[in-house]
C-alpha cells in the first residue's frame, strides 16, 4: 500500500524552533475525556533521514548533521507534554529498520542518550516497524529509555530471534506488534499467542499491539454489506484488529482457556480461507506453473523492434504524448454516481463516456499531440478499475484509507487466484482508435502496481500472485494488439516504492517484479511498441531493473528534479526511448514554453533526439481542463521548438 509524506528540505543554516501546541492540545482533549493517552511524534533520527537538501543547498549535504541542533527542540516538546500530563511519549523511528552504517547508529545512540537523560520528560517509548530493526536493535536496547515498540509480522518476525540474541529488554516495556497493521487479513491468534509467550521471557513487561498505526487499514468490516459473509470473516479492519489485540491480551494474561471460543472461531475462519475455491483455482495455478523463461522475454532485440516500430508509427523526432488520464470532471463523477444509483441506465452512461472520449481526442488532435490517449473517463482509479474486472479481487464500499492530506483511496483486496473473465479495456480503446487516424495508446496498470496498491493476499509468496496478475494482463495486451493497437502502455509507478527496505531482500523482489512486467508485455510483435510509466521516486537504485523491464519507451517524472532521472538513465547507458516529464502535473501552475523547452534541452544533453519523447510527469486526472489545455499547448510548442533545433543541428 502506498503513502505520501511531506519531505523536509533542510540546509546548514536551518534553525529549528519548538511548537508543542498541537500535541499538547490533543493530549489535553484525550485526558479530559478520561482516556490514558500516549502522544506520538516522529523521532529525530527518522525526521532527518527522511529529509533532503533544500533547493540551492549542496546536494551532498547530510541533514543528519543537524541532529545536535534538533535535540533541544525535542527536549522542549517532551517537557511540555510531561507538564500537560503525559506519562509516556512515543517517538517513531521507522527509518532505523533500513540498512545503516555507523554514522546513523551513532546518531541514534546519541539522540536517545540525550533525550533519555532529560529530567523533565515523560517515559519514552521508541517504535520501529515495517521490518526488522537489525543493527539498531542493540543500540535502542541499551539506550536509557523505558520502552521499545517492535513489529513481529511478516519479514519483521525476525525481530524475535534478534531480540533473544541481544539478551532481551530486561526492565523495559516491550510493545509487541503481533497484529498486522498494514493488511486486512485476520491474525492467526494461536501463532500470535506463541510469539507473545516467547516474548514474556525477553522483556520486563509485554503489551499486545498492532505492528504499526492502524491508519493503513479501513475502519470496519461491518460496513461492507456487499462482501460474502464467509469471506468477510477472513477480514480484519481497524476495529476488528483492536478486538484481536484485546483477545490476545486477555489470553496472555488469563490463559488460552479464557479465549477458547475466539480461538476455535479463528481456526475455523483460517481453515475456510485455506480451502476456498476463491483462493485456489486449479486452472490459474496450472497456467502459472507452466510459465517458462521464453514467455518472459520478447524474441526480438530492441534494435530490431525499434526499426519496425519507427516504420509502423512514422513519428517525428521528440514525439509528444500524455501519460494516459485526462481531467476527471465533476460531470464524469456525477455520471458514475448516477449509474450506481440507477438514475441513468447503462446506455445513457456509455453515451456520456463516448462523448467525453471524442472531445478528448479532438482536443489532442487540435493541440498537435502525436500519440493520443482516450483519456480514461470510464475509470474510477487505475487499480480499482481493473480489480473490479478480475476474478480474485474484492472491491469494498467503505474501505477508505488516507494517502496524503485530505486525499483518500479505496484499495481493492486481492483475495484469491487471479484470472481475467473477459476483456477489460478493449471496447473503449478500439472506439477511440476508430475516431482518429493517429495512434491511440492502450492503457493498462502493471502487475507490480496492481499488487502494491491493493491489500495483497498473505497466504502465498507475492511473486506467485504477481505472476497470476501478469498472465491476466498478458491476455489483455494480446487482445489490444489483435484489435490494432500499435502502442500499449503498462504503468508501473509502484516499482520503486515497493522496493524492500533491506538491501538483502531487493534482488529477489526486483527479479520477480521484472519477470511479471515482461510476462505481461512480451507476447507482442516487434512492431508493437510497449511503453511503461513511473513517477515521483528516486530511480537511481533501480536503474538496472528498469533496463531489465525491456520496455520500448519509459516515461517518468523529471520536471521537479530538473531532469535528474534523464541524467541518471543517460549515465547508466540506458539504450531505449525515454520520456522525462517536462511539467509537474501535481501543481496547478502552468509552465511556459520556454521553461519546458529548457528542460528538453537538458534532456538532450544525455538522450539523443531519436530516443527522446515529450510528455507531462504523470496523468492529468486531478487537473482542471483550463490548465490542462494551456499546459499541453505549451508542451507541443516547446517540443516543436526544440525539435527544429535538434533536426537543424543534425542536418
N, C-alpha and C positions, 0 to 999 in steps of 0.2 A: 504494500500500500504506500502511496506517495504522499508526502507532506512538504510544505514550503516553510521557510523562515526568513526573516529579515536578517541580512548579513551585516554585522557591524563593520564599518570602514574606519580604520584607525591609522594613526601615524605617530611619529616620535613626539609630536607636540600635543597629542591628545591629553586632555585634562578630564578626569572623572570626578563627578560630584554625587553625593548620596541623596536619594529621594525615596524615603520609605513610606510615603503617604499611602500608596495603593495597597501594598501588602498589609500594612498596619490597619487600614480601614476594613479590609476584608477579614482580617483576624478578629477585629472587634465585633464585626457583624456576626461571625460564627459563634463567638463566645457569648454574645447577647442572646443568641437563640439556644443556648445551653449545650453547644457542641464542644468537644475537645478537638482542637484544630492544630494541624502541623503545617505552617506556611512552607511553601516550596519555591525555591529560587534556582535559576540556572547557576551552576558552580563557576567559580572564577576561572578555572583552567579551561573548561569547555567553552566558556564565553570567548576567551582569547583564541583558542584553537579554531573556532568556527568563524573568526573574524578574518578580514583580508586587508591589505594595504589600501588606504584611501586614494582616490584619484590624485595624481601628481606626486605621490609618495613612491620612493624606490620600490619596485616590485619585490625586491629581496628582503624588504623589511619584515621582521618577525613580530607579530602582535604579542606573542608570549613574553617578550622583553618588557612589556608594560605591567607585568604581574605585581611588582613591588609597589607601583603607583595605584593599582586597583585594590589591593587588600585592605587598606584603611577604609575605603568606601564600604566594602563588605562588613567590616567591623562596626561601622556606624549603623548599617541597616540591621545587623544582628542585635545590636544593643537596643535599637528602637523596638524590635519585635519582642525582645525579652521584657522591656518596660511595659509593653502593651499586654503582656500576659502569656506569651508563647513559652511553653515548657520545652518544646522541640522545634527545630527548624531543619528542613530538608534541603540539601544542596545537590542538585542533579549534575552528575559528571559523566554523561554517556560517551563523550569523546574519548574517555580513557579506555574504552573497550577496543579501540583500534591499536594497530601496531605503533609503538612509540619507542624512541631511543632514550638515552639517559637524561637529556635535557628536559623532556616533558615529565619524566618520572621524578626528577629532582624538583621540578616546579611544583608538582602535586604534593610531594613530601613537604616542601617549604610552605606551601599555601596552608596546609592543614596543621602543620606545627604552629604557624602564626595564629590561625583562627581558633585552633584548639586551646591556645594559651590565653585567650581573652578572658578577662574577669567578668565582664558584663555581656553574657550571651546565653541563648538557650542551649540545651543539649543539641549536638549536631549529628544528623544522620546523612551520610553521603550515599547517594543512589546511583548505580550504573546499570544499564540494561541494553538489550538488543544483541548481546553477545557475551562471551566470557571476558572477565576482567583481566585475566592473564597477568602480565608483568606488573600491572598496577595493584594487584590484589595484596601482596605483602606490604606495599607502601601504605595503603589505606588501613590494613590490619594493624600496623604498628603506630599509626597516627593517633594523637591524643583527642580522638573523637569518641562519641558514645555509641554510635551505631553505623551499620552498613546495610544498604539495600542491594540485593543481587537478584539477577534473573536466573531461573533454573529451567527455562523452557527452550526447546529447540537446540540450536548449537550452544546456547549458554548453559545447557545442562552440565557442561564440563566444569562449571564453577564448583560443583560438588566435590570432585576429585581435587581440584586446585585448592579448595578451602582446607581439605584434610591435609594436603601437603604442607601448607604454611602453619599448621598447628591450630587451625580454627580461630575463633574470635572470643577467647575467654574473657569474661567480664563485659563483653559488648552485646548490644542488641542486634540481632540479625533479622531484617525484614526479608522474608523468603518469597520471591516471586514464582510461585508454582502454578499459577493460573495464567494462561497466555492472554496478555492484554492487547495483542495485535491481531488476533484472528478470532473467528466466530464459532469455533467448534467447542463442544463440551469437553471438560477436562476428564482425564482418566483418574477418578478420585482415589482409587486404590494405589495407583502409581504415585500420585502426588503425596499421599499419606506415607508411603515408603520413603520418599525423599525427605519429607519433614521429620520422620523418625530418626533418620541418619543425622540430620542437621541438629537435632536436640543435643547430641553429644559434642557439637562443634562450636557452640556459642553459649553465652550466658543466658540469653533469652531468645526465643524464636517466635516471630509473628508471621502469620499467614497473610499473603498479599498477592495481588496481580503482578505480573512481571514488569509492568510499566503502567503509565497512566491509561485509564480506560477511555480517553478521548479518541482513541484509534478505532473503536468499535461502535456500532449503533446502540441505541438506548435499550430497546426492549423487544424481545421476540413476540411478546403477546400482541403487538401491534400488527403483526404480519399475518393477516387473515387469508392471504392467497397462497400460503405455503402449505403443502401437505402436512397434516398434523404429525405423522410419523417422522418426516424429515425435520419438522420443526423441533422435535425432541433431540436432534443432533446438534442444535444450535444454542449458543450462549452469547447473548449480547451483554451490555454493561450490567443490567440488573440481574441477569442470571449469573454472571461472573461473581458479583457481590454475594449472591446466595451460595455459590460454590465455596467462596472464601469462608463464609460463616460456617458452612457444614464441615469443612476441613479443620477449622479452628476448634470446633466442638469435638470432632473425632480425635484430634491431637490431645485435647485436654481431658476428655472423658473416656476415650477408648472407642474402638470401632463398633461396639455394641450399641452405643448411643446413636449411631447414624446408620444402623443396619439397613433400614428401609431405603435410605438415599443411596447407599452403596449398591443394593440389589437393582434399583431402578437404573442407576448409571451403567451397571454391567449390561443390562438388557438393551439400553439405548446404543451402547457401543457395539454390541453384537448385531443389532438391527442394521446399523450403518455398514458394518463389515460384510454382511450377507446380502445387501440390497442389489437389485438389478441396476439401479442408478449408478452405483459405484463400480460395478463390474459388468461391462458389456463385452462378451467374448469376441464379437466381430471387430470392435475397436482395438482390443488388445492384440488380436492376431495380426491386424494390419500394421500396428505399431511395431510388433516384434519382427515383421518381415522387412522392415526398412534396412537398406544396405547403404554403404558409403556412396555408391553410384547414384542413389536417389538424392544425395545431399550436395551434389556438385553439378554445375552446368557443364555440358560436354565441350563447349567451345571456349577457348581462351578469350580474354577481354578484347584483345585487339581485333579478332575476327568478329566478335559481336558488335564492337563499336562501328566497324565499317558497314556492317549490314544495317545497323540502326540509322546511321547517317544517310544511307541510301533510301531507306524507307521513310524517314521523317522529314528530310530535307530542311533542316532548321538553320537559321543564321548563326554566326558566332555570338556568344553571350545570349543564348535564348532565354526568354522570360517566361516565368510561370508563377503560380502561387502554391501554397503548401496543401490546400485542399478545401477547407471550410470557408464560407463567406458569412457575413453577419446573420446571426440568428435573431431575427426581429421579434418584437412583441407580437406581431400578427402571426408569425410562424408558431410561436409558443402557444398562442391562443388557439390556433387551429388544432394543434395536437391535443390540447386540453378539451376542446370541443368534441374531438373524435372519441377520446376516452370516456367523456360524459354522455355520449350519444346525442349530442346536439346537432352534429352533422354526420352524414354517412361516409363510408369509405370512398365512394365515387367523388363526392364533393371535396374531400380531403386530398385525394390524388390529383384532382384538377388544380387545386391550390399549389401543390408541390410542383406540378409540371409547369405552371405559370412562373413560379419562382425560378426554376431552372432555366427557362427560356430567357428571363430577364437577366440572370447572371451571365449567361452565355453572350447575350447581346452586348452587355457592358464590356466583357473581356475582349470581344472582337473589336469594339469601337476603340478601346484603350490600346489595342495593338499587342496584346499578350500572345505569345507563340504557342504554348501548350496550355490548354484550358482545363478547368475542373468544373464539375457540375454544381459545386458549392455546398453539397450535403444538407440541403434544407430538411430532408426527411429524417435526419439523425438527431437523436437526443444527446448522445455522448459517444465518443469514439470507441469506448469499450462496451458500454451498456447496449448500444445498438446491435453489436454482433452477439453479445451474450444472450440477448433475447431471442436470437435465431439459431442458437447452437444447442443441441442436446448436451446435458451435463451441467449446464449453468442454471442458477436460480436468480430471479430478479426479486428485489424487495420493494415494498411500497413506501416504507418509512425508515429505511436503513441509511440515514444520512450521517456522514462524518465530516468533520472540519478538514479542509485542505489548507486554507490560509485566510486570515482576516475574517471576512463575512462570507467567504466562498465555501460552499459545502458540496460534496459529491455523494452519490449513492452507488457504491461499488457493488457489482454483482457478486454472487457467491459461486465459486467453481466447486461443485459438489460431487460430480461424478465423471465417468468416462465421456469424452467429448467426440461428437460427430456432427456433421452438417446435414440436416434432412433435406434441404433444398437451397438453391442459390440465394444469396443474401443481398448482393449489390447489383446484380446483373440488369435488373429492369431499368433502374434509373440511369445507370451508366450508359447502357445502349440507347436509351431515349435521348440522353444528352448528345451522344455522338451523332444521332440521326438529325440533329438540329444544326450541325455545323460541319464545315469542311476541315477545320483544324483538329488536330489530335486532342482527345479528351482523356485525361488520366483516370484509370480505375483506381479506387482509393480503399485500402484495407488497413486495419490495425494489426501489427505483427504479433507473433506468439508470445514473445517475452513481455510485451506491454499488456497483452491480454491476461497474463498471469499477475504481473506486478500491480496492476490497478484493479484487481479483484481480490476478494478473500479466497485464497487458494486452498485447495484440499491439503490436509496434513497427513494423510494416510498412505502416501506413496511419494517417491522422490519427485521433485519438481521437474527434473529432466524428462521423466516419463509423461507428466502432464503436458509439458511444452511440446513434446513430440506429437501427442494427440491433437492439440490445437493446431499445430503446424500442418498436419495432414488435412484437417478440415479447411484450412486456408488454401492449401495447395489445390484442392478441388475448386475453390472459388477463383483462384488465379487461372486455372485451366479453362473454366467457363468464360471468363472475361476475354482471354486470348482467342478462344474459338469464336467469340462474337465480334472480333475485330479490334479489340483494344491493342494499340501499339505501345502504350506506356502504362505501366501498372506500378503504383506506389504502395509500399508496405511499410508503414510507420513503426519505428522502434524508439520513441522518446525515452522509454524506461530502461534502455540497455545499460546506460552508465549508472543511473540511480539505484539499480538493483545489485550493483557490484558489491560482493560481500565486504564487510568491514575489515576482516582479517585477510592479509595478503595470501596466506597459505590456502585459503578457500577459493581464490579468484580464478585460477587456471581451470578448475573443474567447471565452475559456473560459466565462464566465457566459452568453454568448449561446447557445452550443451545449448547455450543461448545461440551461438553462431550456427550450430547444426540445425536448430529449429528454424531460424530465419532462412537458411539455404534450402531446407526441406520444403518450406512453403513456396519458394520462388524459383527453384532450379528446374522445374519441368517445362519451361517455356522455350520457344525457338530463339535462335541467335538474334533475329531482328526485332524481338520484343524487348523493350527497354525497361529494366527494373530499377525503380527509384526507392530510396528509403529516406526517412527524415528523423532527425534527433534535435532536441532543443534544450537550452538552459542547463548545461552541465559542464564540468571540467573534463575534456576529452583526452587530455594528454596521456592519461594512464591506460587508455584502451585503444590506442591508435592501431595496434596490430590486430585487435579483434574487429575493429571497423573494417580494416582491409580484408579480413577473413570472411566478412559477410558476402563479398564478391558482388555487391550491388553495382549496377552500371553508373548510377548517379546518387550521390548523397547530398541532401540539403540539411543545413544545421545553423544554429544561432551563431551570429558573428558580429552583429551591429554594436551591441553594448560592450563587447570585448575588443572592438576596433580591429576585427579580422584576426584575432588570436587563433581561432580554430583553423582558419585558412593557412596561417603561417605554420602551425604545427603539422598539418597534413602535408604541406609542401616540404617541410624539413624532413619528414619521415619518408618522403618519396612516394606518397600516395599516387597510384598510377591512373585512377579513373576520374570521372567527372564529378565536380563539386559545385554546390550552390550555397555559398555562405550568405546568410541573410543580410540584406542591406538596410533594413529598418526594423525597429523594435515594435512588435505589434502589441506588447503589453503596456504601452503608453499611448494615450490619446494624441500625443504630439505628432504632427505631420512633418516629416523631414523633407527638406527641399531637394531639388535636382542636384545641386552642387554637392550637397552632403553625401548623397548616395553615390554619385559619380566618384567622389574622393575615396569612398570605401572600396568601390570596384577597382580603382587603380591600385590600391593597396593589395587587393586580392591578386591582381595580375602580376605583382612582384614575384609570386611563387607559383601561380597556376596559369598556364597558357590559355589564351582566349578560346582555343578549340576545346578546352575542357572546363570552361567556367560558365555556370548558369547564374541567372539573376532572379532573386526571389525574396520575399519577406522572411523574417526569422521563424515564423510559425503560422498556424492557421488564423483566420480572421473572424472566427465565430463570435468573439467577445467585443468586437469593434462595431462602431456605427457606420452606416452607409456613407455619410458625408465624408468622414475622414478616410474611409477606405477608397472611395473614388479618387480623391485628390492624391493620396499616397501612391496608389498604383499608377495613376497617370505620371507622377513624378518618377516612379521606378522605371517605367518604359522609356521616358525621355532620357534618364541617366544611362540606361543600357544602350540606347541608340547613340548617345554622345560618345561613350567610351568604346563602343563597337566601331564607330567611324575612326577613332584614333588608332585602335588596335589593328584594324584591317588596313588602314593607310600606312601604318608603320610596317606591317608585314609586306605590303605591296611595294 
